[in-house]
Amino acid sequence: MTADYADWGALAALQTFITDLNLASQTLQATATQIADEIAATGVPLLGSPAGLYSQTSLAVTAGASGQVIDNASAGAYTAMGSYLSYDVAVIPANVHSATVPFVTLTLSWYGDSAGDILLYREMWTVPTASSGSYYVIGSGPVRGGWLQVTVTNEDPTYAQQLTTFALYGNSRPAPEPEPAWFNVPSNTPAVTGYTLTDSGHTVDGMLLHYHGSLTASASVNLLGSLYYGQQAVDVSVSGTSPSLSVSPQAYISGKGAVDTWASYVVGTEADTSETLIYQPRSPLILALANNNASDSVTFTVAVVAAGP
């Protein structure tokens, strides 16, 4: 077939297309081979193993310390995070010197520069310190800047406290949630000075607090729930002679102490049930309960369930 034939142009275009397609296929194959070699050398993209960036044990937190820097695994104050999309963290705080304010606050500050001059994002988490057992905290969240600095504040002005463990890992996987989420998991039934831990809850399954008990006339108690940042559904029921139970949802806020996070209310009818939706900051729920009856005890059941971020 020559250019004299009517179909010559179409055939020539087809031949050119096939030639180009073959070249493109060869190029793609070469690229695929390069990608395979790179994966073999460096790991699967977005599925790389977590990198240990912080590994502190028995870190003393000075009495009244505010913003004490936690050094990374290279003994640096700022950690390069540009290679990671998310982080995982594990913390075990301990009350080792009889602190009466059993809380520490961890602050993750995200910067755009290695000198810490350009602040991009900051998250603060206040967690209880256990006088026995372990109040174990785990969490994860998205990377918010090129550089990270971690600090800790001791909320007790008199006694030093401790981070038995502080470990933070950088991950190449995307964060599973748009906002950082920290929780505590049960470990050796921790005791927290001045607070009553619930007989169930303190898990990662969404049951944040569950407690059945009683208060004598005019008595009070501070129940400590699980760490959860978001909306929580609180259910309280009472029984007894002329029951009148005051319920005050609170959180420990760094530098401020325990403050009300929702309006206090009273549950006061035999077998009455009160259901309330509250929003909790990055601090465990404290339910301050008080028996308003000066003559009779009150029996109560409390349940708190995670209701969404």
C-alpha positions in Angstrom: 0.0 0.0 0.0 1.4 3.4 -1.0 0.4 7.0 -0.6 -1.6 6.6 -3.8 -4.3 4.7 -2.0 -7.2 6.5 -0.2 -6.7 4.7 3.1 -3.0 5.5 3.3 -3.4 8.4 5.8 -5.4 6.3 8.2 -3.0 3.4 8.1 0.0 5.7 8.6 -1.7 7.3 11.6 -2.4 3.8 13.1 1.2 2.7 12.6 2.4 5.9 14.4 -0.1 5.3 17.2 1.1 1.7 17.7 4.7 2.8 17.7 4.0 5.5 20.3 1.9 3.1 22.4 4.8 0.6 22.4 7.2 3.3 23.5 4.8 4.4 26.2 4.4 0.8 27.4 8.2 0.4 27.6 8.5 3.6 29.6 5.7 2.6 32.0 7.4 -0.8 32.5 10.7 1.0 33.3 8.9 3.3 35.7 7.2 0.3 37.4 10.5 -1.4 37.8 12.0 1.7 39.3 9.1 1.9 41.8 9.5 -1.8 42.7 13.2 -1.3 43.3 12.5 1.8 45.5 9.8 -0.1 47.5 12.3 -3.0 48.1 14.9 -0.5 49.3 12.7 1.9 51.4 9.4 0.1 52.2 5.9 0.3 51.0 4.7 4.0 50.5 2.3 5.1 53.2 2.7 1.8 55.0 6.1 2.2 56.5 6.9 1.1 60.1 6.4 3.7 62.8 9.5 5.6 63.7 10.3 6.0 67.4 10.9 9.7 68.0 10.5 10.0 71.8 11.4 7.4 74.4 11.5 8.8 77.9 11.3 6.7 81.1 11.1 7.9 84.7 11.1 11.5 83.6 10.8 13.7 86.7 8.4 16.6 86.4 9.5 19.4 88.8 6.9 20.7 91.3 5.0 23.5 89.8 6.9 23.1 86.5 5.2 24.9 83.6 6.1 24.0 80.1 9.0 21.7 81.0 10.5 20.5 77.6 10.5 16.8 76.9 13.6 16.0 74.8 13.2 13.6 71.9 15.3 10.4 71.3 18.1 12.5 69.9 18.1 14.8 73.0 16.6 17.6 71.0 13.8 20.0 71.9 12.3 20.1 68.4 11.6 17.1 66.2 11.4 17.1 62.4 7.9 15.8 61.4 7.9 16.5 57.7 8.3 12.8 56.8 5.2 11.7 58.7 1.5 12.1 58.3 0.4 11.1 61.8 1.7 10.3 65.3 1.0 7.7 68.0 1.7 8.3 71.7 1.8 6.3 74.9 2.0 8.0 78.3 2.1 6.6 81.9 2.0 9.5 84.4 2.7 8.7 88.1 2.2 10.5 91.4 5.3 9.4 93.2 5.6 12.1 95.9 2.1 12.4 97.4 0.9 15.3 95.2 -2.5 16.5 96.2 -3.1 17.8 92.7 -2.7 14.6 90.8 -2.6 16.0 87.2 -0.1 16.8 84.5 -0.7 18.6 81.2 1.1 17.5 78.0 1.3 20.1 75.3 2.1 19.3 71.7 3.2 22.5 69.8 3.5 22.3 66.0 5.8 24.7 64.2 6.7 25.6 60.7 10.4 26.1 61.5 13.1 24.3 63.4 13.6 27.3 65.8 10.0 27.2 67.1 9.2 30.8 65.9 6.2 30.0 63.7 3.5 28.3 65.7 0.9 26.5 63.5 -1.1 24.4 65.9 -1.2 23.4 69.6 -3.0 20.7 71.5 -3.1 20.3 75.3 -4.1 17.1 77.2 -4.5 17.0 81.0 -4.3 13.6 82.5 -4.4 12.2 86.0 -1.3 10.8 87.8 -1.8 7.5 89.6 -0.5 7.0 93.1 -0.6 3.2 92.6 -1.3 1.1 89.5 -1.0 2.7 86.1 -3.2 5.4 84.5 -2.2 4.3 80.9 -2.9 6.8 78.1 -2.7 6.1 74.4 -3.5 8.4 71.5 -3.0 9.3 67.9 -3.5 12.3 65.7 -2.5 14.1 62.5 0.8 15.8 62.0 0.1 19.6 62.0 3.5 21.1 61.2 7.0 20.5 60.1 8.4 20.5 63.6 7.1 19.3 67.0 7.9 20.4 70.6 6.4 18.5 73.5 6.2 20.0 77.0 4.7 18.9 80.3 3.3 20.9 83.2 3.0 19.7 86.8 -0.3 21.0 88.1 0.8 20.3 91.7 2.8 23.3 93.1 4.5 21.4 95.9 5.4 17.9 94.8 7.3 16.5 91.8 5.5 14.0 89.7 6.7 11.6 87.0 6.2 10.3 83.5 7.0 6.7 83.9 6.7 6.4 80.1 6.5 8.9 77.3 6.8 7.4 73.8 5.8 9.1 70.5 6.1 7.6 67.1 5.9 9.2 63.6 3.8 7.3 61.0 3.7 7.5 57.2 0.0 6.5 57.3 -2.7 9.1 57.3 -4.2 9.9 60.7 -7.4 7.8 61.2 -9.2 10.8 62.6 -9.3 14.5 61.7 -8.7 15.6 65.3 -6.2 14.1 67.8 -7.8 11.5 70.0 -6.4 10.3 73.3 -7.8 7.6 75.6 -6.9 5.7 78.7 -6.9 2.0 79.0 -7.3 0.0 82.2 -4.0 -1.2 83.8 -3.5 -2.4 87.3 -6.6 -0.5 88.7 -5.0 2.9 89.2 -5.6 5.0 92.3 -5.8 8.8 91.9 -5.6 10.9 95.1 -8.9 12.7 95.9 -10.9 10.9 93.3 -13.0 7.7 93.0 -12.4 5.7 89.9 -15.4 3.9 88.5 -16.0 0.2 88.9 -16.2 -0.1 85.1 -15.5 2.2 82.2 -11.9 3.5 81.6 -11.8 1.6 78.4 -11.6 2.3 74.7 -15.0 0.9 73.8 -16.9 4.1 74.5 -18.1 3.3 78.0 -16.5 6.2 79.8 -17.9 5.8 83.3 -20.2 3.5 85.1 -20.7 3.5 88.8 -23.3 2.3 91.3 -23.0 3.5 94.9 -24.5 5.5 97.7 -23.8 8.7 99.7 -24.6 9.2 103.3 -26.5 12.3 104.4 -24.7 15.5 103.2 -21.8 13.5 101.8 -20.1 14.0 98.4 -17.8 12.2 96.0 -15.7 13.1 92.9 -16.0 10.3 90.3 -13.2 10.2 87.7 -14.2 9.1 84.3 -12.3 8.1 81.2 -10.3 10.4 79.0 -12.4 11.3 75.9 -12.4 14.5 73.9 -15.9 15.1 72.5 -19.6 14.8 73.3 -20.7 12.5 76.1 -24.1 11.2 77.2 -24.6 11.3 81.0 -27.3 9.2 82.6 -28.0 9.4 86.4 -30.7 7.6 88.4 -31.3 7.8 92.2 -33.4 6.1 94.8 -33.9 6.4 98.6 -35.8 8.5 101.0 -36.4 11.9 99.5 -33.4 11.6 97.2 -31.7 14.8 96.1 -28.4 14.3 94.2 -26.5 17.3 92.9 -24.5 16.5 89.7 -21.7 18.8 88.5 -19.8 17.8 85.3 -16.2 19.1 85.6 -12.8 19.0 84.0 -9.3 19.8 85.3 -8.0 22.8 83.3 -4.3 23.6 83.4 -3.6 26.5 85.7 -7.3 26.8 86.7 -8.1 23.6 88.6 -11.3 21.6 88.5 -14.0 23.8 86.7 -17.6 23.2 85.8 -17.9 22.3 82.1 -21.7 22.0 82.2 -24.5 23.5 84.4 -24.9 21.7 87.7 -28.3 20.0 88.1 -30.2 18.0 90.7 -31.7 14.5 90.3 -34.4 14.3 93.0 -37.3 12.0 92.5 -37.5 8.3 93.5 -36.3 6.2 90.6 -35.9 9.4 88.6 -33.5 9.3 85.6 -31.7 12.3 84.2 -30.1 12.1 80.7 -27.8 15.0 79.7 -25.5 15.6 76.7 -22.3 17.4 77.6 -19.1 18.4 75.7 -15.8 17.6 77.4 -12.4 19.2 76.7 -9.1 17.3 76.5 -9.3 16.3 80.2 -11.1 13.3 81.9 -14.7 13.9 83.0 -15.0 14.6 86.7 -18.5 14.1 88.1 -18.9 15.9 91.4 -21.8 14.4 93.2 -23.3 15.7 96.5 -26.2 14.4 98.6 -28.4 17.4 99.4 -30.4 15.4 101.9 -29.1 16.2 105.5 -30.9 13.2 107.0 -31.0 10.3 104.6 -28.6 8.5 102.3 -29.1 8.3 98.5 -28.3 5.5 96.2 -27.3 6.3 92.6 -26.2 4.8 89.3 -24.2 6.8 86.8 -23.4 5.8 83.2 -21.5 7.9 80.7 -21.1 6.9 77.1 -19.1 8.5 74.3 -21.7 10.2 72.0 -19.4 11.5 69.2 -16.5 13.9 68.7 
